[in-house]
Amino acid sequence: MEINKIQDGDSLTIALTGRLDTTTAPRLEAELKSSISGVAELIFDFEKLEYISSAGLRVILSAQKVMNRQGNMVIRNVDENVMDVFEVTGFVDILTIE
């Protein structure tokens, strides 16, 4: 998985490429912990994310909990396969997906 970050003031965009799974989720989690402080808007760009596992969902949910306290979080450009996972797990009801 590739992680691209774009910081614009208090807005942070994280674009993911590849698979967010048990192997790669810890990398994203570490990246978020080091980057999310002081961020008012967190945007995930999932245009090139092919797959998300339960480990990836846990990291996204954790980020959502932090952002509920300090700003807002949006997920954009979600692939059909990833959207299916969000729908089956009920994440569509707790995440802002555009």
MODA-V124934 format. One record per run of one state. SS is the DSSP state (H for helix, E for strand, L for the rest). FROM is the first residue (numbers start at 1). LEN is the number of residues. If there is no record, write none. Layout:
ss:SS from:FROM len:LEN
ss:SS from:FROM len:LEN
//
This chain:
ss:L from:1 len:1
ss:E from:2 len:7
ss:L from:9 len:2
ss:E from:11 len:10
ss:L from:21 len:4
ss:H from:25 len:11
ss:L from:36 len:5
ss:E from:41 len:12
ss:L from:53 len:1
ss:H from:54 len:17
ss:L from:71 len:1
ss:E from:72 len:5
ss:L from:77 len:3
ss:H from:80 len:10
ss:L from:90 len:1
ss:H from:91 len:3
ss:L from:94 len:3
ss:E from:97 len:1
ss:L from:98 len:1
//
